[in-house]
Protein backbone atom coordinates (compact mmCIF):
# COMPACT_ATOMS: atom_id res chain seq x y z
CA UNK A 1 0.00 0.00 0.00
CA UNK A 2 1.32 3.48 -0.87
CA UNK A 3 -0.18 6.93 -0.92
CA UNK A 4 0.25 8.77 -4.26
CA UNK A 5 2.29 11.95 -4.06
CA UNK A 6 2.70 14.44 -6.88
CA UNK A 7 4.96 17.23 -5.68
CA UNK A 8 6.22 17.95 -2.19
CA UNK A 9 8.13 21.06 -1.13
CA UNK A 10 10.27 20.77 1.96
CA UNK A 11 11.17 24.20 3.33
CA UNK A 12 14.66 24.68 4.68
CA UNK A 13 16.29 27.78 6.17
CA UNK A 14 16.83 29.99 3.13
CA UNK A 15 15.92 27.58 0.39
CA UNK A 16 13.72 24.62 -0.02
CA UNK A 17 14.16 21.16 -1.36
CA UNK A 18 11.65 20.00 -3.93
CA UNK A 19 11.16 16.26 -4.18
CA UNK A 20 9.51 15.34 -7.46
CA UNK A 21 7.88 11.96 -7.81
CA UNK A 22 7.43 10.87 -11.40
CA UNK A 23 4.52 8.57 -12.05
CA UNK A 24 5.97 7.45 -15.38
CA UNK A 25 6.05 3.65 -15.45
CA UNK A 26 9.52 2.18 -15.26
CA UNK A 27 11.23 -1.15 -14.75
CA UNK A 28 12.45 -0.18 -11.30
CA UNK A 29 12.15 -2.71 -8.50
CA UNK A 30 12.84 -1.92 -4.87
CA UNK A 31 16.44 -2.61 -5.51
CA UNK A 32 18.44 -2.72 -8.70
CA UNK A 33 20.32 -5.76 -7.46
CA UNK A 34 17.20 -7.93 -7.84
CA UNK A 35 16.19 -7.64 -11.48
CA UNK A 36 12.63 -8.69 -12.07
CA UNK A 37 11.91 -9.18 -8.36
CA UNK A 38 9.31 -6.75 -7.07
CA UNK A 39 9.78 -5.77 -3.44
CA UNK A 40 7.15 -4.90 -0.86
CA UNK A 41 8.47 -1.33 -0.71
CA UNK A 42 8.00 -0.75 -4.44
CA UNK A 43 4.22 -0.59 -4.68
CA UNK A 44 4.27 2.81 -6.40
CA UNK A 45 7.09 1.95 -8.84
CA UNK A 46 8.13 5.59 -9.11
CA UNK A 47 11.35 7.45 -9.72
CA UNK A 48 12.40 9.92 -7.05
CA UNK A 49 14.62 12.88 -7.87
CA UNK A 50 15.59 15.87 -5.79
CA UNK A 51 16.52 19.42 -6.74
CA UNK A 52 16.92 22.71 -4.91
CA UNK A 53 14.73 25.69 -5.90
CA UNK A 54 14.62 29.19 -4.43
CA UNK A 55 12.23 29.94 -1.58
CA UNK A 56 9.78 32.67 -2.67
CA UNK A 57 11.86 32.88 -5.87
CA UNK A 58 14.74 34.42 -3.91
CA UNK A 59 18.39 33.74 -4.77
CA UNK A 60 19.85 30.63 -3.17
CA UNK A 61 22.78 31.22 -0.83
CA UNK A 62 24.68 28.00 -0.41
CA UNK A 63 27.74 27.76 1.80
CA UNK A 64 30.96 26.12 0.64
CA UNK A 65 30.39 23.22 3.04
CA UNK A 66 26.90 22.66 1.61
CA UNK A 67 28.30 22.76 -1.92
CA UNK A 68 30.94 20.22 -0.92
CA UNK A 69 28.34 17.87 0.63
CA UNK A 70 26.18 18.09 -2.48
CA UNK A 71 29.20 17.38 -4.67
CA UNK A 72 30.18 14.41 -2.49
CA UNK A 73 26.63 13.06 -2.70
CA UNK A 74 26.67 13.33 -6.50
CA UNK A 75 30.06 11.64 -6.62
CA UNK A 76 28.73 8.77 -4.46
CA UNK A 77 25.82 8.25 -6.85
CA UNK A 78 28.10 8.29 -9.89
CA UNK A 79 30.57 5.92 -8.21
CA UNK A 80 27.76 3.52 -7.36
CA UNK A 81 26.54 3.39 -10.95
CA UNK A 82 30.09 2.80 -12.20
CA UNK A 83 30.79 -0.05 -9.79
CA UNK A 84 30.84 -3.43 -11.51
CA UNK A 85 27.61 -5.28 -10.77
CA UNK A 86 28.56 -8.36 -8.77
CA UNK A 87 26.38 -11.41 -8.93
CA UNK A 88 24.89 -12.54 -5.64
CA UNK A 89 25.53 -16.13 -6.67
CA UNK A 90 29.26 -15.35 -6.62
CA UNK A 91 29.33 -13.18 -3.47
CA UNK A 92 26.72 -14.75 -1.16
CA UNK A 93 29.28 -16.27 1.22
CA UNK A 94 30.81 -12.84 1.83
CA UNK A 95 27.33 -11.36 2.26
CA UNK A 96 26.61 -14.04 4.87
CA UNK A 97 29.70 -13.25 6.91
CA UNK A 98 32.36 -15.69 5.71
CA UNK A 99 34.97 -13.03 6.54
CA UNK A 100 32.94 -11.37 9.31
CA UNK A 101 31.89 -8.62 6.87
CA UNK A 102 35.42 -7.16 6.85
CA UNK A 103 35.52 -4.06 4.63
CA UNK A 104 31.80 -4.30 3.83
CA UNK A 105 30.24 -2.16 6.57
CA UNK A 106 32.05 1.17 6.12
CA UNK A 107 31.39 2.11 3.42
CA UNK A 108 28.36 -0.14 3.29
CA UNK A 109 28.53 -2.65 0.48
CA UNK A 110 25.52 -2.07 -1.86
CA UNK A 111 24.88 -5.77 -2.36
CA UNK A 112 25.00 -6.36 1.40
CA UNK A 113 22.52 -3.52 1.93
CA UNK A 114 20.15 -5.06 -0.58
CA UNK A 115 20.27 -8.43 1.16
CA UNK A 116 19.85 -6.90 4.62
CA UNK A 117 16.77 -5.02 3.49
CA UNK A 118 15.34 -8.17 1.92
CA UNK A 119 15.77 -10.19 5.11
CA UNK A 120 14.52 -7.21 7.13
CA UNK A 121 11.34 -7.26 5.09
CA UNK A 122 10.97 -10.96 5.84
CA UNK A 123 11.09 -10.12 9.53
CA UNK A 124 8.61 -7.27 9.01
CA UNK A 125 6.25 -9.75 7.35
CA UNK A 126 5.80 -11.37 10.77
CA UNK A 127 4.12 -8.17 11.98
CA UNK A 128 2.17 -7.54 8.79
CA UNK A 129 0.65 -11.03 8.77
CA UNK A 130 -0.15 -11.14 12.50
CA UNK A 131 -3.79 -10.83 13.55
CA UNK A 132 -3.91 -8.12 16.22
CA UNK A 133 -7.68 -7.59 16.24
CA UNK A 134 -9.23 -8.93 19.48
CA UNK A 135 -12.67 -8.91 17.84
CA UNK A 136 -11.53 -11.55 15.38
CA UNK A 137 -11.72 -15.14 16.58
CA UNK A 138 -8.32 -15.61 14.95
CA UNK A 139 -6.60 -12.99 17.12
CA UNK A 140 -3.00 -14.07 17.72
CA UNK A 141 -2.79 -16.23 14.59
CA UNK A 142 -1.47 -15.56 11.09
CA UNK A 143 -3.96 -13.86 8.77
CA UNK A 144 -2.80 -15.46 5.53
CA UNK A 145 -2.32 -18.93 4.11
CA UNK A 146 1.24 -20.29 3.84
CA UNK A 147 0.78 -20.97 0.13
CA UNK A 148 0.04 -17.28 -0.57
CA UNK A 149 1.95 -15.74 2.31
CA UNK A 150 4.12 -13.20 0.49
CA UNK A 151 1.61 -12.53 -2.29
CA UNK A 152 -1.12 -11.64 0.21
CA UNK A 153 1.25 -9.17 1.84
CA UNK A 154 1.90 -7.43 -1.48
CA UNK A 155 5.28 -9.02 -2.10
CA UNK A 156 4.93 -10.60 -5.53
CA UNK A 157 7.69 -12.79 -6.97
CA UNK A 158 9.43 -12.96 -3.63
CA UNK A 159 11.26 -16.12 -4.64
CA UNK A 160 10.49 -18.00 -1.42
CA UNK A 161 7.79 -20.47 -0.42
CA UNK A 162 6.60 -20.68 3.19
CA UNK A 163 6.75 -24.32 4.29
CA UNK A 164 5.82 -24.12 7.97
CA UNK A 165 4.41 -21.76 10.58
CA UNK A 166 5.85 -21.45 14.09
CA UNK A 167 3.70 -21.24 17.23
CA UNK A 168 4.84 -20.44 20.73
CA UNK A 169 3.42 -20.44 24.23
CA UNK A 170 4.54 -19.00 27.53
CA UNK A 171 3.73 -20.85 30.73
CA UNK A 172 2.02 -18.19 32.80
CA UNK A 173 -1.32 -18.81 34.48
CA UNK A 174 -2.95 -15.65 33.19
CA UNK A 175 -4.76 -16.16 29.86
CA UNK A 176 -5.21 -12.41 29.41
CA UNK A 177 -1.46 -12.12 28.89
CA UNK A 178 -1.89 -13.79 25.52
CA UNK A 179 -3.34 -12.10 22.47
CA UNK A 180 -6.60 -14.02 22.52
CA UNK A 181 -9.88 -13.41 20.81
CA UNK A 182 -12.87 -11.96 22.65
CA UNK A 183 -14.84 -14.61 20.80
CA UNK A 184 -15.39 -17.67 23.06
CA UNK A 185 -14.87 -19.84 19.96
CA UNK A 186 -11.43 -18.34 19.35
CA UNK A 187 -8.84 -20.49 17.60
CA UNK A 188 -6.57 -20.87 20.68
CA UNK A 189 -6.25 -19.52 24.21
CA UNK A 190 -2.62 -20.44 24.83
CA UNK A 191 -0.77 -20.25 21.50
CA UNK A 192 0.45 -17.35 19.40
CA UNK A 193 1.86 -17.35 15.89
CA UNK A 194 5.48 -16.19 16.14
CA UNK A 195 7.11 -16.80 12.78
CA UNK A 196 7.62 -19.03 9.79
CA UNK A 197 10.08 -21.16 7.84
CA UNK A 198 10.53 -20.60 4.11
CA UNK A 199 12.79 -21.92 1.37
CA UNK A 200 13.89 -20.37 -1.92
CA UNK A 201 12.26 -21.79 -5.03
CA UNK A 202 14.07 -23.29 -8.02
CA UNK A 203 14.34 -20.08 -10.06
CA UNK A 204 15.38 -17.84 -7.19
CA UNK A 205 17.88 -20.39 -5.86
CA UNK A 206 19.78 -20.04 -9.14
CA UNK A 207 19.94 -16.29 -8.59
CA UNK A 208 21.04 -16.73 -4.95
CA UNK A 209 23.69 -19.30 -5.83
CA UNK A 210 22.31 -21.79 -3.32
CA UNK A 211 19.09 -23.07 -1.76
CA UNK A 212 18.30 -20.78 1.18
CA UNK A 213 16.39 -22.09 4.20
CA UNK A 214 15.07 -18.95 5.90
CA UNK A 215 13.59 -18.69 9.40
CA UNK A 216 11.84 -15.48 10.50
CA UNK A 217 10.87 -14.70 14.11
CA UNK A 218 8.36 -12.05 15.20
CA UNK A 219 9.10 -9.43 17.82
CA UNK A 220 7.22 -8.69 21.04
CA UNK A 221 3.46 -8.29 20.70
CA UNK A 222 1.63 -10.04 23.56
CA UNK A 223 1.75 -9.23 27.26
CA UNK A 224 3.18 -12.68 27.92
CA UNK A 225 6.08 -11.86 25.58
CA UNK A 226 6.61 -8.56 27.39
CA UNK A 227 6.91 -10.48 30.65
CA UNK A 228 9.43 -12.81 29.00
CA UNK A 229 11.46 -9.77 27.90
CA UNK A 230 11.72 -8.65 31.52
CA UNK A 231 12.90 -12.01 32.89
CA UNK A 232 16.50 -10.85 32.71
CA UNK A 233 18.08 -13.51 34.92
CA UNK A 234 19.81 -16.41 33.20
CA UNK A 235 19.13 -20.11 32.95
CA UNK A 236 21.33 -22.82 31.44
CA UNK A 237 20.21 -23.90 27.98
CA UNK A 238 19.94 -27.41 29.43
CA UNK A 239 17.09 -26.11 31.63
CA UNK A 240 14.73 -26.95 28.76
CA UNK A 241 16.68 -30.10 27.81
CA UNK A 242 18.44 -28.32 24.94
CA UNK A 243 21.59 -30.40 24.36
CA UNK A 244 24.78 -28.60 25.31
CA UNK A 245 28.38 -29.64 25.83
CA UNK A 246 28.86 -26.87 28.36
CA UNK A 247 26.45 -26.47 31.31
CA UNK A 248 27.83 -22.99 32.00
CA UNK A 249 26.23 -21.65 28.80
CA UNK A 250 23.31 -19.52 29.95
CA UNK A 251 20.71 -17.31 28.26
CA UNK A 252 17.91 -14.99 29.34
CA UNK A 253 15.23 -17.08 31.05
CA UNK A 254 12.24 -15.50 29.29
CA UNK A 255 13.70 -15.98 25.81
CA UNK A 256 14.48 -19.59 26.63
CA UNK A 257 10.94 -20.26 27.90
CA UNK A 258 9.35 -18.81 24.75
CA UNK A 259 11.72 -20.76 22.52
CA UNK A 260 11.49 -24.14 24.24
CA UNK A 261 8.20 -24.04 26.17
CA UNK A 262 5.25 -26.21 25.15
CA UNK A 263 1.65 -26.92 26.10
CA UNK A 264 0.66 -30.54 25.49
CA UNK A 265 -3.05 -29.64 25.67
CA UNK A 266 -2.83 -27.26 22.70
CA UNK A 267 -2.71 -28.66 19.18
CA UNK A 268 -0.64 -25.69 17.98
CA UNK A 269 2.05 -25.74 20.65
CA UNK A 270 2.11 -29.32 21.88
CA UNK A 271 5.56 -29.14 20.34
CA UNK A 272 7.69 -26.15 21.32
CA UNK A 273 8.65 -23.47 18.83
CA UNK A 274 12.14 -24.97 18.99
CA UNK A 275 10.91 -28.44 18.09
CA UNK A 276 8.75 -27.15 15.25
CA UNK A 277 11.65 -25.27 13.66
CA UNK A 278 14.28 -27.97 14.08
CA UNK A 279 11.99 -30.62 12.60
CA UNK A 280 11.22 -28.44 9.58
CA UNK A 281 14.87 -27.53 8.97
CA UNK A 282 15.78 -31.21 9.13
CA UNK A 283 13.02 -32.07 6.66
CA UNK A 284 14.12 -29.38 4.21
CA UNK A 285 17.78 -30.37 4.53
CA UNK A 286 16.88 -33.93 3.61
CA UNK A 287 14.68 -32.70 0.75
CA UNK A 288 17.67 -31.11 -1.02
CA UNK A 289 20.55 -33.50 -0.19
CA UNK A 290 22.85 -32.72 -3.10
CA UNK A 291 22.41 -28.94 -3.24
CA UNK A 292 24.38 -26.04 -1.86
CA UNK A 293 22.41 -24.86 1.18
CA UNK A 294 22.40 -21.93 3.57
CA UNK A 295 20.42 -21.35 6.77
CA UNK A 296 19.51 -17.71 7.30
CA UNK A 297 17.67 -16.63 10.44
CA UNK A 298 16.21 -13.17 10.90
CA UNK A 299 14.10 -11.36 13.45
CA UNK A 300 13.36 -8.02 15.06
CA UNK A 301 13.55 -7.21 18.78
CA UNK A 302 12.45 -10.35 20.67
CA UNK A 303 12.56 -12.12 17.29
CA UNK A 304 16.23 -11.26 17.04
CA UNK A 305 16.90 -12.91 20.41
CA UNK A 306 14.99 -16.03 19.35
CA UNK A 307 16.89 -16.06 16.04
CA UNK A 308 20.23 -15.99 17.90
CA UNK A 309 19.14 -18.77 20.25
CA UNK A 310 17.82 -20.76 17.28
CA UNK A 311 21.14 -20.42 15.42
CA UNK A 312 23.08 -21.63 18.44
CA UNK A 313 20.75 -24.61 18.80
CA UNK A 314 21.04 -25.62 15.13
CA UNK A 315 24.84 -25.49 15.22
CA UNK A 316 25.20 -27.08 18.66
CA UNK A 317 23.23 -30.21 17.77
CA UNK A 318 24.92 -30.51 14.37
CA UNK A 319 21.82 -29.86 12.27
CA UNK A 320 24.01 -27.71 10.01
CA UNK A 321 26.07 -30.74 8.92
CA UNK A 322 25.09 -32.63 5.77
CA UNK A 323 25.30 -36.39 5.36
CA UNK A 324 28.48 -36.00 3.29
CA UNK A 325 30.14 -33.88 5.97
CA UNK A 326 29.60 -30.47 4.38
CA UNK A 327 28.76 -27.71 6.86
CA UNK A 328 25.83 -25.45 6.00
CA UNK A 329 26.58 -21.76 6.74
CA UNK A 330 24.32 -20.45 9.51
CA UNK A 331 23.83 -16.68 9.56
CA UNK A 332 21.70 -14.39 11.72
CA UNK A 333 20.63 -10.94 10.54
CA UNK A 334 19.52 -9.33 13.78
CA UNK A 335 17.42 -6.16 13.74
CA UNK A 336 17.25 -4.11 16.95
CA UNK A 337 17.97 -7.16 19.05
CA UNK A 338 18.72 -7.32 22.79
CA UNK A 339 21.58 -9.23 24.39
CA UNK A 340 20.79 -12.91 24.80
CA UNK A 341 23.35 -14.79 26.88
CA UNK A 342 26.49 -14.79 28.98
CA UNK A 343 30.14 -14.79 27.93
CA UNK A 344 30.21 -18.57 27.46
CA UNK A 345 27.20 -18.34 25.13
CA UNK A 346 29.05 -15.75 23.04
CA UNK A 347 32.24 -17.82 22.95
CA UNK A 348 30.41 -20.98 21.99
CA UNK A 349 28.52 -19.28 19.14
CA UNK A 350 31.78 -17.94 17.76
CA UNK A 351 33.41 -21.36 18.14
CA UNK A 352 30.57 -23.01 16.25
CA UNK A 353 31.11 -20.64 13.33
CA UNK A 354 27.68 -18.98 13.50
CA UNK A 355 27.80 -15.54 11.88
CA UNK A 356 25.71 -12.72 13.32
CA UNK A 357 25.29 -9.17 12.03
CA UNK A 358 23.37 -6.80 14.30
CA UNK A 359 21.66 -3.78 12.72
CA UNK A 360 20.27 -1.20 15.13
CA UNK A 361 19.46 2.47 15.73
CA UNK A 362 21.97 3.95 18.18
CA UNK A 363 19.13 5.75 19.99
CA UNK A 364 17.14 2.54 20.47
CA UNK A 365 17.21 1.30 24.07
CA UNK A 366 16.37 -2.36 23.40
CA UNK A 367 19.87 -3.33 22.14
CA UNK A 368 21.26 -1.95 25.42
CA UNK A 369 19.44 -4.55 27.54
CA UNK A 370 19.66 -6.87 29.38
CA UNK A 371 22.99 -6.31 31.08
CA UNK A 372 22.79 -2.55 31.40
CA UNK A 373 25.66 -2.41 33.89
CA UNK A 374 27.57 -5.63 33.16
CA UNK A 375 28.19 -6.25 29.47
CA UNK A 376 30.83 -6.45 26.74
CA UNK A 377 31.47 -2.69 26.98
CA UNK A 378 32.74 -2.60 30.57
CA UNK A 379 36.47 -3.11 31.35
CA UNK A 380 37.78 -6.67 31.20
CA UNK A 381 38.28 -6.74 34.96
CA UNK A 382 34.59 -6.08 35.57
CA UNK A 383 33.65 -8.62 32.90
CA UNK A 384 35.65 -11.28 34.72
CA UNK A 385 34.31 -10.32 38.14
CA UNK A 386 30.71 -10.21 36.96
CA UNK A 387 30.93 -13.07 34.49
CA UNK A 388 29.32 -15.54 36.88
CA UNK A 389 26.47 -13.22 37.86
CA UNK A 390 23.07 -13.89 36.24
CA UNK A 391 22.86 -10.28 35.01
CA UNK A 392 26.05 -10.15 32.93
CA UNK A 393 25.26 -10.28 29.20
CA UNK A 394 27.31 -10.06 26.02
CA UNK A 395 26.36 -9.12 22.47
CA UNK A 396 27.50 -11.56 19.79
CA UNK A 397 28.78 -10.86 16.27
CA UNK A 398 29.46 -7.74 14.23
CA UNK A 399 27.40 -4.57 14.37
CA UNK A 400 26.04 -2.00 11.93
CA UNK A 401 24.91 1.04 13.95
CA UNK A 402 22.55 3.53 12.28
CA UNK A 403 21.32 6.94 13.42
CA UNK A 404 17.83 8.28 12.68
CA UNK A 405 19.10 11.83 13.16
CA UNK A 406 20.91 11.53 9.82
CA UNK A 407 17.66 11.11 7.85
CA UNK A 408 16.24 14.38 6.47
CA UNK A 409 12.83 12.69 6.19
CA UNK A 410 12.22 12.18 9.91
CA UNK A 411 10.93 14.52 12.60
CA UNK A 412 13.04 15.70 15.50
CA UNK A 413 11.24 13.65 18.15
CA UNK A 414 12.15 11.73 21.30
CA UNK A 415 9.93 8.72 20.92
CA UNK A 416 11.53 5.44 21.99
CA UNK A 417 8.84 3.42 20.21
CA UNK A 418 9.68 5.11 16.89
CA UNK A 419 13.41 4.57 17.46
CA UNK A 420 12.76 0.83 17.79
CA UNK A 421 10.40 0.47 14.82
CA UNK A 422 11.57 -1.97 12.13
CA UNK A 423 10.24 0.02 9.16
CA UNK A 424 12.14 3.06 10.46
CA UNK A 425 15.29 0.94 10.74
CA UNK A 426 14.95 -0.30 7.15
CA UNK A 427 14.52 3.30 6.02
CA UNK A 428 17.78 4.19 7.79
CA UNK A 429 19.49 1.19 6.21
CA UNK A 430 18.39 2.29 2.75
CA UNK A 431 19.93 5.73 3.24
CA UNK A 432 23.13 4.70 5.02
CA UNK A 433 26.40 4.58 3.06
CA UNK A 434 29.06 4.83 5.74
CA UNK A 435 30.18 6.96 8.65
CA UNK A 436 30.15 10.65 7.78
CA UNK A 437 28.60 10.04 4.37
CA UNK A 438 25.52 11.76 3.09
CA UNK A 439 22.12 10.11 3.68
CA UNK A 440 20.36 9.24 0.43
CA UNK A 441 17.99 6.42 -0.45
CA UNK A 442 19.98 4.03 -2.60
CA UNK A 443 17.27 1.40 -2.97
CA UNK A 444 14.35 3.76 -3.53
CA UNK A 445 12.42 2.35 -0.58
CA UNK A 446 9.01 3.98 -0.24
CA UNK A 447 9.21 6.53 2.58
CA UNK A 448 5.48 6.00 3.27
CA UNK A 449 6.42 2.72 4.97
CA UNK A 450 7.99 4.72 7.81
CA UNK A 451 4.52 5.90 8.85
CA UNK A 452 2.94 2.47 8.55
CA UNK A 453 2.64 2.24 12.36
CA UNK A 454 4.33 5.50 13.44
CA UNK A 455 4.06 9.27 13.02
CA UNK A 456 7.76 9.82 12.38
CA UNK A 457 7.81 11.35 8.87
CA UNK A 458 7.88 15.12 8.55
CA UNK A 459 4.46 16.55 7.82
CA UNK A 460 5.70 18.07 4.54
CA UNK A 461 5.53 14.64 2.95
CA UNK A 462 1.76 14.41 3.53
CA UNK A 463 1.86 10.79 4.64
CA UNK A 464 -0.80 10.16 7.30
CA UNK A 465 0.39 8.47 10.49
CA UNK A 466 -0.39 4.86 11.34
CA UNK A 467 -1.99 4.25 7.96
CA UNK A 468 -1.68 0.46 8.09
CA UNK A 469 -5.15 -1.09 8.31
CA UNK A 470 -5.98 -4.78 8.51
CA UNK A 471 -8.63 -6.35 6.32
CA UNK A 472 -10.23 -8.12 9.28
CA UNK A 473 -11.37 -4.81 10.72
CA UNK A 474 -13.81 -4.41 7.83
CA UNK A 475 -17.20 -5.98 8.45
CA UNK A 476 -19.09 -7.34 5.48
CA UNK A 477 -22.73 -8.19 4.85
CA UNK A 478 -23.41 -11.92 4.65
CA UNK A 479 -26.16 -13.71 2.73
CA UNK A 480 -28.59 -13.07 5.62
CA UNK A 481 -28.00 -9.34 5.43
CA UNK A 482 -26.05 -9.29 8.70
CA UNK A 483 -22.83 -7.31 9.18
CA UNK A 484 -20.24 -9.81 10.47
CA UNK A 485 -16.52 -10.38 10.75
CA UNK A 486 -15.09 -12.23 7.74
CA UNK A 487 -14.18 -15.88 8.12
CA UNK A 488 -10.49 -16.63 7.86
CA UNK A 489 -8.78 -19.57 6.20
CA UNK A 490 -8.76 -22.94 7.92
CA UNK A 491 -5.96 -22.93 10.49
CA UNK A 492 -5.97 -26.71 10.60
CA UNK A 493 -3.99 -26.87 7.38
CA UNK A 494 -0.85 -25.55 9.05
CA UNK A 495 -1.06 -27.11 12.48
CA UNK A 496 2.30 -28.70 13.41
CA UNK A 497 2.19 -32.20 11.95
CA UNK A 498 2.91 -35.52 13.61
CA UNK A 499 6.07 -35.72 11.49
CA UNK A 500 7.64 -33.35 14.02
CA UNK A 501 7.96 -36.19 16.53
CA UNK A 502 9.61 -38.44 13.95
CA UNK A 503 12.21 -35.84 12.99
CA UNK A 504 12.91 -34.97 16.62
CA UNK A 505 13.60 -38.59 17.51
CA UNK A 506 16.06 -38.84 14.65
CA UNK A 507 17.73 -35.59 15.73
CA UNK A 508 18.13 -36.80 19.31
CA UNK A 509 19.64 -40.09 18.15
CA UNK A 510 22.05 -38.32 15.79
CA UNK A 511 23.05 -35.83 18.48
CA UNK A 512 23.65 -38.62 21.01
CA UNK A 513 25.74 -40.58 18.52
CA UNK A 514 27.78 -37.49 17.62
CA UNK A 515 28.63 -36.65 21.22
CA UNK A 516 29.17 -40.16 22.55
Helices and strands as residue ranges (DSSP letters): E 7-11, E 15-22, E 47-54, G 55-57, H 64-82, H 88-95, H 110-128, G 146-148, H 149-152, E 160-168, G 175-177, E 192-200, H 202-208, E 211-217, H 223-230, E 234-236, G 237-240, E 250-252, H 253-260, H 273-287, E 293-300, H 302-316, E 329-335, H 343-352, E 355-361, G 366-368, H 380-386, E 398-402, G 404-406, H 416-420, H 422-431, G 447-451, G 459-461, G 471-473, E 476-477, E 483-484, G 491-494, H 499-515
